Amino acid sequence: MSYNIKELLKLPDEEKIALADLLYNSVNDDDFDKEEETKPWYEDERFVSELDKEFEAWKKGEAKGYTIEEVKSFMEDYKAKYRSK
């Protein structure tokens, strides 16, 4: 399944946090196939190209960046809201 990163970046912060949490949990999942060979992210030309584009947009002020503290806070807030449902 392929996603357009620009569309994902337009999502509300809460949805971005939920996606980040899902991605984090999927990587740290015990069911993850440890023997599966994967190319390192820095060798994936398409991924690196997208990162470069996002970084340039951030430098030009076209995209907002978040500190690690802000991301952690967003995630904690989201988890608290999710658990209360």
Backbone as CSV, one residue per row, in Angstrom:
resi,resn,N_x,N_y,N_z,CA_x,CA_y,CA_z,C_x,C_y,C_z
1,MET,0.851,-1.169,0.000,0.000,0.000,0.000,0.897,1.231,0.000
2,SER,0.624,2.157,-0.907,1.447,3.351,-1.051,0.665,4.581,-0.604
3,TYR,1.349,5.504,0.041,0.733,6.733,0.506,1.517,7.919,-0.029
4,ASN,0.816,8.993,-0.323,1.447,10.229,-0.732,1.791,11.000,0.530
5,ILE,3.061,11.246,0.760,3.512,11.906,1.987,2.896,13.290,2.128
6,LYS,2.667,13.983,1.021,2.067,15.323,1.087,0.646,15.254,1.625
7,GLU,-0.088,14.219,1.238,-1.445,14.051,1.760,-1.416,13.718,3.241
8,LEU,-0.475,12.888,3.638,-0.367,12.527,5.052,0.002,13.736,5.903
9,LEU,0.817,14.626,5.373,1.231,15.802,6.128,0.078,16.783,6.334
10,LYS,-0.964,16.676,5.527,-2.124,17.555,5.655,-3.106,17.071,6.723
11,LEU,-2.886,15.866,7.240,-3.780,15.335,8.261,-3.696,16.169,9.532
12,PRO,-4.764,16.166,10.333,-4.703,16.849,11.629,-3.615,16.219,12.507
13,ASP,-3.092,17.018,13.435,-2.001,16.540,14.295,-2.343,15.239,15.006
14,GLU,-3.584,15.112,15.455,-3.982,13.906,16.184,-3.854,12.663,15.307
15,GLU,-4.215,12.788,14.042,-4.114,11.649,13.129,-2.659,11.340,12.786
16,LYS,-1.840,12.380,12.660,-0.406,12.155,12.423,0.195,11.392,13.591
17,ILE,-0.190,11.784,14.796,0.327,11.128,15.996,-0.118,9.670,16.032
18,ALA,-1.371,9.424,15.675,-1.876,8.053,15.656,-1.096,7.208,14.655
19,LEU,-0.818,7.764,13.478,-0.025,7.041,12.474,1.388,6.771,12.981
20,ALA,1.987,7.793,13.600,3.339,7.619,14.132,3.352,6.519,15.188
21,ASP,2.335,6.493,16.029,2.249,5.474,17.061,2.098,4.087,16.453
22,LEU,1.260,3.984,15.421,1.095,2.691,14.738,2.406,2.230,14.105
23,LEU,3.104,3.162,13.450,4.384,2.807,12.832,5.394,2.367,13.885
24,TYR,5.472,3.119,14.962,6.413,2.784,16.036,6.106,1.403,16.598
25,ASN,4.826,1.148,16.859,4.450,-0.146,17.422,4.678,-1.278,16.436
26,SER,4.503,-1.021,15.139,4.706,-2.083,14.165,6.183,-2.469,14.071
27,VAL,7.063,-1.514,14.246,8.493,-1.804,14.199,8.927,-2.530,15.464
28,ASN,8.302,-2.208,16.573,8.662,-2.818,17.849,7.790,-4.011,18.204
29,ASP,7.039,-4.494,17.245,6.144,-5.615,17.455,6.960,-6.910,17.560
30,ASP,6.585,-7.766,18.504,7.289,-9.038,18.678,7.115,-9.956,17.483
31,ASP,6.044,-9.747,16.711,5.800,-10.593,15.539,6.636,-10.186,14.337
32,PHE,7.371,-9.093,14.443,8.183,-8.615,13.333,9.213,-9.681,12.962
33,ASP,9.315,-9.970,11.685,10.227,-11.000,11.194,11.652,-10.472,11.234
34,LYS,12.398,-10.899,12.232,13.763,-10.409,12.424,14.717,-10.881,11.330
35,GLU,14.351,-11.956,10.655,15.220,-12.474,9.604,14.969,-11.785,8.263
36,GLU,13.914,-11.012,8.180,13.587,-10.339,6.926,14.648,-9.295,6.601
37,GLU,15.188,-9.390,5.408,16.211,-8.445,4.979,15.549,-7.164,4.493
38,THR,15.982,-6.044,5.004,15.464,-4.764,4.549,16.631,-3.853,4.216
39,LYS,16.407,-3.021,3.228,17.427,-2.071,2.819,17.451,-0.938,3.848
40,PRO,18.622,-0.487,4.279,18.674,0.660,5.199,18.008,1.876,4.570
41,TRP,17.363,2.701,5.395,16.607,3.851,4.897,17.466,4.778,4.046
42,TYR,18.736,4.930,4.409,19.606,5.866,3.693,20.029,5.350,2.319
43,GLU,19.729,4.100,2.013,20.007,3.560,0.682,18.765,3.570,-0.210
44,ASP,17.636,3.951,0.332,16.386,4.022,-0.417,16.302,5.405,-1.053
45,GLU,16.629,5.487,-2.335,16.725,6.775,-3.026,15.409,7.554,-2.995
46,ARG,14.299,6.872,-3.165,13.001,7.552,-3.161,12.693,8.137,-1.778
47,PHE,12.957,7.368,-0.738,12.717,7.839,0.626,13.610,9.031,0.956
48,VAL,14.894,8.931,0.623,15.841,10.022,0.889,15.438,11.263,0.105
49,SER,14.971,11.086,-1.125,14.525,12.210,-1.936,13.337,12.921,-1.271
50,GLU,12.384,12.149,-0.754,11.236,12.734,-0.056,11.692,13.477,1.199
51,LEU,12.632,12.894,1.933,13.156,13.569,3.123,13.816,14.893,2.744
52,ASP,14.580,14.880,1.669,15.240,16.109,1.201,14.207,17.183,0.853
53,LYS,13.136,16.781,0.171,12.084,17.729,-0.194,11.421,18.317,1.057
54,GLU,11.133,17.459,2.017,10.506,17.927,3.252,11.453,18.864,4.013
55,PHE,12.724,18.537,4.042,13.701,19.371,4.739,13.811,20.742,4.074
56,GLU,13.845,20.767,2.748,13.917,22.034,2.020,12.666,22.874,2.283
57,ALA,11.497,22.237,2.303,10.252,22.957,2.590,10.301,23.536,3.995
58,TRP,10.844,22.797,4.927,10.977,23.281,6.309,11.932,24.472,6.377
59,LYS,13.071,24.369,5.676,14.036,25.471,5.680,13.444,26.747,5.083
60,LYS,12.594,26.602,4.089,11.974,27.755,3.439,10.777,28.285,4.234
61,GLY,10.413,27.611,5.305,9.267,28.030,6.104,7.936,27.571,5.544
62,GLU,7.974,26.660,4.590,6.748,26.156,3.974,6.124,25.024,4.780
63,ALA,6.876,24.455,5.691,6.393,23.353,6.520,6.831,23.595,7.954
64,LYS,5.976,23.223,8.900,6.300,23.399,10.303,7.058,22.180,10.806
65,GLY,8.059,22.422,11.594,8.785,21.347,12.248,8.342,21.233,13.696
66,TYR,8.580,20.097,14.303,8.222,19.864,15.694,9.450,19.384,16.451
67,THR,9.579,19.860,17.677,10.667,19.368,18.523,10.278,17.992,19.048
68,ILE,11.248,17.255,19.525,10.951,15.926,20.075,10.035,16.056,21.287
69,GLU,10.201,17.136,22.042,9.338,17.353,23.206,7.883,17.568,22.780
70,GLU,7.678,18.335,21.690,6.329,18.548,21.181,5.710,17.237,20.705
71,VAL,6.479,16.431,20.004,5.969,15.155,19.503,5.599,14.242,20.668
72,LYS,6.466,14.172,21.673,6.163,13.339,22.840,4.899,13.827,23.526
73,SER,4.753,15.138,23.643,3.565,15.708,24.277,2.314,15.386,23.465
74,PHE,2.378,15.555,22.141,1.249,15.216,21.281,0.867,13.748,21.459
75,MET,1.859,12.882,21.485,1.601,11.445,21.607,0.956,11.120,22.951
76,GLU,1.452,11.722,24.017,0.873,11.479,25.339,-0.564,11.977,25.392
77,ASP,-0.814,13.168,24.841,-2.179,13.710,24.808,-3.096,12.796,24.008
78,TYR,-2.612,12.342,22.861,-3.427,11.467,22.015,-3.727,10.152,22.729
79,LYS,-2.709,9.573,23.347,-2.910,8.307,24.057,-3.921,8.481,25.180
80,ALA,-3.852,9.601,25.907,-4.795,9.855,26.992,-6.214,9.960,26.434
81,LYS,-6.395,10.666,25.303,-7.719,10.787,24.691,-8.196,9.436,24.172
82,TYR,-7.289,8.675,23.567,-7.647,7.374,23.000,-8.079,6.408,24.100
83,ARG,-7.366,6.402,25.202,-7.681,5.493,26.313,-9.003,5.860,26.990
84,SER,-9.353,7.150,26.967,-10.577,7.578,27.638,-11.828,7.279,26.830
85,LYS,-11.682,6.874,25.571,-12.841,6.570,24.722,-13.444,5.230,25.074
